Amino acid sequence: QVQLVESGGGSVQPGGSLRLSCAGSGFPLDRYATGWFRQAPGKEREGVSCISSSGGSTAYADSVQGRFTISRDNGKNTVYLQMHSLKPEDTGAYYCATGITSYSDYECRLGLFEYDDWGQGTQVTVSS
């Protein structure tokens, strides 16, 4: 059974940091491109960052470039999203997702349709 479980969310003040984890079970996560997405109340879900299956390629939304870093630990079957300098506009439910395409090994993209399996999400709240 394919399962993705996110953790690490919480409430922080602006300027703070959090590290989100996406743990895969029932399948080897490093066979898939993995993405992080977020959804704020009343807004559409948007791509935040992704990493190719090899880990050699990453992508970031402009709004988080330079503040967030995605990485994977294949030994733990986990993908991380390190978030620094958090802003109130980073608030939302964060989801990880996996997908496999012909280019997953060397490229990832932030389109929602690129991903097939999704976790249940973890809440991030940035507020003073």
Disulfide bonds with the S-S distance in Angstrom:
Cys22-Cys96 2.09
Cys50-Cys108 2.14
